[in-house]
Amino acid sequence: MDFSLGQDWEITPAGGATGEAYFAKKDNKRLFLKRNSSPFLAVLSAEGIVPKLIWTKRMENGDVITAQQYLIGREFKPNEMADKRAAKLLKKIHESQPLLTMLTRMGKTPYGPAQMLNEVESTIDQALRNVKLVRDAHSFLKKEISNILCEEWAVCHGDVNHNNWLISDKNKIYLIDWDGAMIADPALDLGLLLHWYIPKNNWRNWLEQYGKPLTPELELRMKWYTIAHTLISIQWHKNKNRFREMDYWINYLDHFHYE
């Protein structure tokens, strides 16, 4: 990474799951660097959804390094997910034609209920299938899949955790970490955000800020996608030997009721 910038830059790891992100500092200049980030980043930057992309360089070994504006700011706190600016930014993302066009050009196809259920069924191991909460959740997904209809494919983030929302010292918000971007039903993002952060009696108000009414059909879609996402997360944590997190998400399934 050092030789991509030249001399005198101090480069430090930025953390994260991939280990491909770095901070660079020289005198009063600071950059956020990432190795082999998606070409999607340029469109996200142009749309103002992530911090500004400053340059992209291809290295001799084929790696692509991107440099973004370094921001002074902080992550959202969980209770800030109720902020209407979060609703407005998510709406902007879901309605963005440039984002959808770029992901389509990159070869992405819609990730719908059938694909998600297939991922659940091909991912969950037998030991987890024997857990009653997991078994009941899986049965619900199979029972309701024919009722999960989407007529409005959009670019979805797929992990709207509050840690991925940033607010700058200029009071501008961003949604970062787009490695899991997909073309999907907007109810996937909406379901995760509402189930994780917003009390149910405030869902209607939050969705009004987003620009969509709360209907029984939308509520079912959000519930379905959140349960499917939870099952996939349980196996992911197990595979990483993160058993405390695995147990947390298994117990989280008890939050749902299956009539």
Protein Blocks (a to p, Z undefined) as FASTA:
>chain_A
ZZmnoghiacddeejjkopaccddehjbccdddehiafklmmmmmnopaccdfbdcddfk
opacddddddddddddfklmmpmklmmmmmmmmmmmklmmmmmmnopacddfklmmmmmm
mmmcfklmmpmklmmmmmmmmmmmmmmccfbdcddehiacfklpccdfkopacdehjllg
ccddfklmmmmmmmmmmcfklmmmmmmmnopacdfklmmmmmmmmmmmmmmmmmmmmmno
paklmmmmmmmmmmpccZZ
